[in-house]
Amino acid sequence: MALVKDIYLITNSYPKTEQFGIISQIQRAAVSIPANIAEGSAKSSNKDFARFLEISMGSAYELETLILLSKDLNYIKVENFEPIENKIKEVSRMIKSFKNQLS
């Protein structure tokens, strides 16, 4: 959830012309991460939960790609890029570890 908040704060500085483009895509990918974890936690089996964790991981990779693109387009400052990139990688590692524990 903290990652989602950071993403929303960072995308506030993006060009307004990207409101329905990359901003929307980044925010949806970020929100999808905890939303899928929450939805999966309500499933009755570890196998079902693991599937939602896989979807969450896919959203994390999508988010990472969009943040890299944002850096290349100079939408995100270098000093903001590294901390958010590190948080995305940390969340990805946590999801992967959690999924491995379910197996």
Secondary structure as GFF3:
##gff-version 3
##sequence-region A 1 103
A	DSSP	alpha_helix	2	11	.	.	.	ID=ss1
A	DSSP	three_ten_helix	16	18	.	.	.	ID=ss2
A	DSSP	alpha_helix	22	41	.	.	.	ID=ss3
A	DSSP	alpha_helix	46	72	.	.	.	ID=ss4
A	DSSP	alpha_helix	78	102	.	.	.	ID=ss5
###
